[in-house]
C-alpha cells in the first residue's frame, strides 16, 4: 500500500461493482451458448439475457453515480469510466446477438453460431479473471495471461467470420444471407468488445504496476 492509500482511505466499492458486472457478462454469455446449442428454450433464454442486460445497465449507472460523488478512487476516474463502458459494451452485443437470433426467427442454429457463442463465453471467463485481478497489481502476470488469451480467441473469431461470410455468398436465398451475415457480425463484434476490455485492463495494469 502506498503512502497516499495509507493516509487517505480509498473507496473500494468500484472493485465490487466491476466484479458484479463481469459476473453478469459471464452469465449472459453462458445463456447465449445454451440458446444456440438448444439446451434451453429460445424465447425464455432471450428474455433472461435481456434481464441480465438491464441489471448490467443498473450496475453501470451505479458505477458512474459513485464516481461522481467519490473524491479519492482506487483507480483514475477515466480508467473507471473506460472499464465500465467497455464491460457494458460486451453485454450489449451479447444481448443484441440474442435479440437478432430471436427476432429473425432463426430455428436452426448452425455450427458457426455455436462456435461464436463458445468463443464469446470463453472470452468472458478470461475477462472476469482479469477484472478480479485489478484489486491487486503486485502480480500482473494473471492480467497479462488473460489479455493474451482473449486476443487469441478474438483472432479465432475473426477467422470464423471470414470463412462464414465466404460460405454465405454461395447461398441462393438473399434474405437468409442478409440475416445470417448480420447475426455473425454481431457475434464477432462481441469478441471485439471483450478485447477492448482486455486492452483497458492492460492499460490499468501498466499504469499501476
Wavefront OBJ file of the C-alpha trace (Angstrom):
o trace
v 0.000 0.000 0.000
v 1.356 3.420 -0.986
v 1.579 6.470 1.268
v -1.469 8.093 -0.310
v -3.562 4.970 0.218
v -2.399 4.738 3.848
v -3.157 8.383 4.639
v -6.454 8.631 2.735
v -8.756 5.576 2.625
v -9.947 4.868 -0.893
v -13.419 3.710 -1.875
v -13.001 0.072 -2.941
v -16.673 -0.398 -3.885
v -15.710 0.030 -7.535
v -13.939 -3.336 -7.486
v -17.086 -4.983 -6.101
v -19.222 -3.369 -8.799
v -16.823 -4.331 -11.581
v -16.779 -7.937 -10.379
v -20.576 -7.975 -10.240
v -20.705 -6.616 -13.788
v -18.173 -9.162 -15.053
v -20.202 -11.935 -13.421
v -23.340 -10.792 -15.232
v -21.449 -10.701 -18.531
v -20.350 -14.314 -17.998
v -23.919 -15.352 -17.164
v -25.239 -13.703 -20.329
v -22.554 -15.358 -22.483
v -23.336 -18.724 -20.924
v -27.041 -18.315 -21.684
v -26.271 -17.290 -25.269
v -24.296 -20.501 -25.735
v -27.128 -22.507 -24.185
v -29.530 -20.805 -26.585
v -27.658 -21.702 -29.771
v -26.857 -25.239 -28.634
v -30.582 -25.742 -27.955
v -30.098 -26.589 -24.300
v -32.781 -24.074 -23.351
v -35.970 -22.653 -24.850
v -35.000 -19.725 -27.146
v -37.622 -17.160 -26.172
v -37.246 -17.600 -22.421
v -33.440 -17.561 -22.735
v -33.575 -14.388 -24.812
v -35.706 -12.770 -22.102
v -33.237 -13.906 -19.427
v -30.372 -12.337 -21.367
v -32.394 -9.132 -21.733
v -32.949 -9.076 -17.968
v -29.219 -9.537 -17.390
v -28.571 -6.635 -19.753
v -30.923 -4.455 -17.686
v -29.139 -5.490 -14.488
v -25.828 -4.616 -16.120
v -27.138 -1.168 -17.031
v -28.096 -0.573 -13.405
v -24.607 -1.521 -12.221
v -23.009 0.697 -14.863
v -25.215 3.567 -13.726
v -24.249 2.874 -10.108
v -20.559 2.987 -11.031
v -20.962 6.407 -12.653
v -23.077 7.696 -9.771
v -20.475 6.531 -7.279
v -17.716 8.073 -9.366
v -19.469 11.438 -9.304
v -19.562 11.544 -5.509
v -16.226 9.913 -4.629
v -13.205 12.138 -4.062
v -10.474 9.506 -3.750
v -10.778 6.483 -6.026
v -8.613 3.337 -6.263
v -8.165 3.925 -9.991
v -8.059 7.037 -12.105
v -11.642 8.238 -12.771
v -11.064 7.944 -16.529
v -9.938 4.336 -16.078
v -13.072 3.560 -14.084
v -15.234 5.168 -16.753
v -13.489 3.331 -19.612
v -13.744 -0.047 -17.901
v -17.420 0.431 -17.041
v -18.207 1.421 -20.616
v -16.200 -1.460 -22.101
v -17.905 -4.066 -19.912
v -21.297 -2.599 -20.768
v -20.477 -2.844 -24.485
v -19.751 -6.581 -24.200
v -23.084 -7.165 -22.506
v -24.894 -5.028 -25.086
v -23.548 -7.066 -28.001
v -24.374 -10.369 -26.321
v -27.903 -9.049 -25.846
v -28.031 -7.745 -29.432
v -26.929 -11.145 -30.745
v -29.634 -12.962 -28.797
v -32.184 -10.415 -29.956
v -31.277 -10.879 -33.617
v -31.477 -14.662 -33.277
v -34.939 -14.324 -31.759
v -36.384 -11.532 -33.924
v -35.124 -13.063 -37.177
v -36.888 -16.259 -36.199
v -33.804 -18.446 -36.555
v -34.833 -22.050 -35.943
v -31.672 -23.931 -36.847
v -28.633 -22.616 -35.018
v -25.692 -23.619 -37.182
v -22.190 -24.609 -36.137
v -20.863 -21.131 -36.856
v -23.253 -19.576 -34.326
v -22.330 -22.235 -31.780
v -18.617 -21.653 -32.324
v -19.056 -17.893 -31.936
v -21.047 -18.364 -28.730
v -18.339 -20.620 -27.342
v -15.617 -18.081 -28.161
v -17.669 -15.333 -26.507
v -18.194 -17.406 -23.362
v -14.517 -18.331 -23.127
v -13.559 -14.688 -23.633
v -15.881 -13.502 -20.875
v -14.451 -16.065 -18.455
v -10.985 -14.642 -19.125
v -12.390 -11.151 -18.843
v -13.842 -11.978 -15.419
v -10.446 -13.279 -14.300
v -8.813 -10.055 -15.440
v -11.359 -7.869 -13.664
v -10.738 -9.725 -10.403
v -7.024 -9.148 -10.890
v -7.213 -5.361 -10.710
v -7.745 -5.468 -6.935
v -4.001 -6.030 -6.619
v -1.299 -5.075 -9.075
v 1.524 -6.779 -7.258
v 1.461 -9.570 -9.794
v 0.490 -8.528 -13.315
v 1.007 -11.997 -14.811
v -2.664 -13.072 -14.438
v -3.820 -9.884 -16.166
v -1.275 -10.370 -18.928
v -2.207 -14.001 -19.495
v -5.929 -13.120 -19.612
v -5.248 -10.458 -22.221
v -3.194 -12.819 -24.363
v -5.911 -15.476 -24.286
v -8.683 -13.005 -25.113
v -6.618 -11.768 -28.050
v -6.154 -15.352 -29.262
v -9.883 -16.022 -29.029
v -10.685 -12.790 -30.862
v -8.343 -13.794 -33.694
v -10.182 -17.111 -33.924
v -13.463 -15.202 -34.156
v -12.045 -13.066 -36.981
v -11.131 -16.195 -38.934
v -14.511 -17.755 -38.206
v -16.321 -14.687 -39.534
v -14.194 -14.563 -42.672
v -14.926 -18.185 -43.541
v -18.605 -17.840 -42.634
v -19.109 -14.799 -44.880
v -17.391 -16.605 -47.727
v -19.842 -19.501 -47.399
v -22.833 -17.168 -47.275
v -22.250 -15.962 -50.817
v -22.905 -19.494 -52.018
v -26.481 -19.360 -50.688
v -29.285 -18.821 -53.187
v -31.652 -17.086 -50.754
v -30.558 -13.428 -50.373
v -32.798 -12.844 -47.339
v -31.172 -15.712 -45.453
v -27.767 -14.369 -46.423
v -28.613 -10.917 -45.069
v -29.956 -12.298 -41.771
v -27.045 -14.650 -41.147
v -24.442 -12.047 -42.078
v -25.982 -9.619 -39.599
v -26.007 -12.249 -36.836
v -22.465 -13.434 -37.495
v -21.099 -9.896 -37.495
v -22.876 -9.065 -34.237
v -21.482 -12.193 -32.581
v -17.983 -11.386 -33.801
v -18.278 -7.831 -32.526
v -18.960 -9.219 -29.045
v -15.497 -10.790 -29.127
v -14.039 -7.465 -30.298
v -15.611 -5.808 -27.280
v -14.067 -8.420 -24.984
v -10.699 -7.498 -26.438
v -11.472 -3.833 -25.740
v -11.961 -4.729 -22.064
v -8.659 -6.611 -22.099
v -6.939 -3.534 -23.530
v -8.387 -1.314 -20.795
v -7.253 -3.793 -18.137
v -3.786 -3.881 -19.688
v -3.557 -0.085 -19.622
v -4.625 -0.068 -15.958
v -2.086 -2.754 -15.097
v 0.769 -0.905 -16.803
v -0.103 2.383 -15.148
v -0.366 0.965 -11.632
v 2.294 -1.753 -11.616
l 1 2 3 4 5 6 7 8 9 10 11 12 13 14 15 16 17 18 19 20 21 22 23 24 25 26 27 28 29 30 31 32 33 34 35 36 37 38 39 40 41 42 43 44 45 46 47 48 49 50 51 52 53 54 55 56 57 58 59 60 61 62 63 64 65 66 67 68 69 70 71 72 73 74 75 76 77 78 79 80 81 82 83 84 85 86 87 88 89 90 91 92 93 94 95 96 97 98 99 100 101 102 103 104 105 106 107 108 109 110 111 112 113 114 115 116 117 118 119 120 121 122 123 124 125 126 127 128 129 130 131 132 133 134 135 136 137 138 139 140 141 142 143 144 145 146 147 148 149 150 151 152 153 154 155 156 157 158 159 160 161 162 163 164 165 166 167 168 169 170 171 172 173 174 175 176 177 178 179 180 181 182 183 184 185 186 187 188 189 190 191 192 193 194 195 196 197 198 199 200 201 202 203 204 205 206 207 208 209
